[in-house]
Amino acid sequence: MGPEVKDRQAGRLDGDPRRGRKPARRLTPEEITAAAMGIADTQGLDSVSIRRVAAELGAPPMSLYGHIGSKQDLLARMADEVVGEVLLPGPIPELWREALGAVAARQYLAFTGHPWVISIFSDRLPLGPNAHAATTQAARVMERLPVKGAEVWGIFGAINDYILGFSLRSVAGSTADDLERAITDVDVAELPDLAVLPETARSRSSPERFRFGLKLLLDGIEQRLREIEGS
């Protein structure tokens, strides 16, 4: 029997728990956050816990605390990751309408892709680096508008209100079938005038419906800017 085998056997006989144990997996904050987001996306925010995330990663729950301070810290990291999805991958378009439309589309996709994030925002968790970057991006977008001061942020608020309202209706309060078939064939049979609506207009949550409403809002903003310039 070789010396290495004897050493291993001696370790087991002495009750040394470290002998023969598989090295602990090295985790990263990014890995933990991604696992938590996956759970929230598929099972809802209530399913996210330190223990549940640890199980997903195949790690002891206490090992996560070397990377995150608490569940609130984890939620803040998750929210910041979603905010990162709002950041444009390239330069901000020079024209204000294109810039606003591009950011609005990414914000809508982020909110509806991660329905739980809106409730996290309401908890006023500490801002992360992506939130600061998104604020800077918003300021750069609003610089494209040919107005200043309160008028600028009134426009920005109207855009945000539309995105948030549409997203909330898309992710809460109704089933997916209810939203996708808000106007049913029975409704059309009872009210024939509804038959002229295209299929996408019958849904309360389709991307086409979102883009249509956003276009109306941007048209109104454009008209308002003309009025200001002409006064």
N, C-alpha and C positions, 0 to 999 in steps of 0.2 A: 504494500500500500504506500503510495507516494506521500510526501510531506503535505502537499496542498489538500489531498483528500482527507488526511488526518486532521488538518487544521479546520476544514469545513465541518467534519464530524464532531470535533471538539467544541466548535462554536454552537452546534445544535444541542449537544449534551449539556453545555453550560447555560443554555437558555438565552443566548445573545440574540436578540430580535433582529439585529442588523445583518447577521450572517444570511446570505442567500436572498435578501429582500431586493426587489426590483427598485432601481433608483426612482425617486419621486419625479414626476413630470414637471418640467419647467413651464410655467404659465406666463402669459403676458397680459397687461391690461386690455390690449386690443382683442385678444382671444376671448377673454372673459366677457367683454362688452358684446362681441359678436354673438356669443352663445346666448347671452341674455336677450338680445334682440331677436334671435331666431325663435326663442320660446315665446316672447311677446307677440311676434308676428303670427305664429301658428296656434297659440293657446290662450292668448290674452295676457294683459299686464298682471292680473292677479296671480298668474301661475309663476311669475318671476320671484324667486327667492334665492338667497345665497346657497342653500342646500340643493335646490333644484338645478341651479347653474353648475354647481360643483359636480353633481351627478352626470350632467350632460357632458362635462369635460373629463369625467373619470378621475376626479381629484378629491381629496378630503376637503370638506367645507372650510376648515380653518386656513387652508393654504391660500384661499382667495384673499384673505385679509392682509396678506403681504403686498397686495396690489391695489386694493380698494379699501376705503375706510369704513364703509357701511353700505346698506342697501340704497340709501339716499344718494350716496356718491355714485353708485352703479347706475341709478336712474338718470342722474345728471349726465353721466358719460353717454348713456344711450341716447338721450335727447340731443346731445351735442353732435353725435354721429349723424342723426337724421338731419340736423341743421346743415351739416356738411354737404348733404345731397342737394341743397338749395344753391350752393355756390356754382357759378357758371364755370365750365371747364376751360374756357378761353377768354379772350378779351370781351369786355362789355360792349354790346353794339352801340354805335355812335348815335343812332336815332332813338329818341326817347320812347317811341311806341314799340320798337323792336326790343329795346332793353327791358321795358316793363313787362312785355309779353313773355319774354324768355324767362325772366325770374319768376313770374307768376306761374308759368307752366311747371317749372321745376318744384316750386313750393307745393303746388297741388299734388304732383306725383309723390312727393315725400310724405305729405299728410295722409293721403289715401293708401300709400304703400305700407305705412306704419300707423294704423289707426289709433294706437295707444298713445302716440306722442302728444296729442292735443291735451290729454288729461295731465300729462307730466308738465307741460308748459304752464298750466294753471296753478301748479304748486310753487312757482317762482323759485326754482332751484338755481344755484349759482351758475353764471354763464361760463361756458368753456371757450376754447380758442376758436372753434368754428362759429360760435355765436358772435364773437367780436368781428370775425371776418365777414359774416353775413351783414352785420350792421354797417361795416365799411362799404360793402358792395351796394347796399341799399342807398347809402349817401351818394355814391358815384352814379348810380342810376338816376336818382332824383336831380342830380346836377344837369342832366340832359334836358330837363324841362325848361321852357323859356319864361318861367315865373320863379319867384323867390318867396321865402318866409312861410307864413301860415298856409298859403295856397298850395305850396309844394307838399307839405305834410298832410294837408286835407286830402289831396289826391292819393298820396301813399296810403293813408288810412282807408280810403274807399276801396282801393285795390285789395288790401289785406282783409278787410271785412268780407268782401266777396269771396276770396279764396277760402277763408276760414268757414264762412257759412256754407258754401257749397261742399267743402270737405266734411264738415260735421254731418250734413244730411246724408252724405255718401257712406259714412262709416258708423253712424249711430241712429238708433230709434226705429229702424225698419229692417226687414230682412233683405237680402240681396235680390230675391225675386220681386219683392214689393217695389224696390227702387228701379230695377230693370224694366218692369212692366207696370209703371205707374198708370199708364193709360192702356187698358186691356182691350181685347177684341169685343168684349161685351159692351164696354163703354162706347166703342166706335159704332156698334150696332144700334145703340140707343141714341147716340148723337152723331149722325152721319157726317156732320161738318168736320169731326175729328179725323175722318179718313184721309184728309189731305196732308196730315202730319207725316213726315218721313219717320222711319222706324227709330232713328237715333233721337228724334225729338220726343218720343214717348217715354224715354228713360229719364230718371232724375239724377243719374250718377254717371252717365257715359262721358268719356273725354270730349266727344263731339259737343255734347250739351255744355260742358264747361267752356270750351273754346268759343262757342256761340255767345254765351253770356259775357265772357271776357271781351269779345269784340264789341258788343254793345256798350260796355262800360268804357272801353278805350275810345269809341266813337264819341261818347258823351264828353269825355275829357278833352278830346281834340276840339270839339265844338266850343267848350268852355274856354280853351286857350285862344281860339279865334276871337271870341267876344272880348277877352281881356286885352288882346293886342289891338283890337279896333276901338277900344274905349279911350 
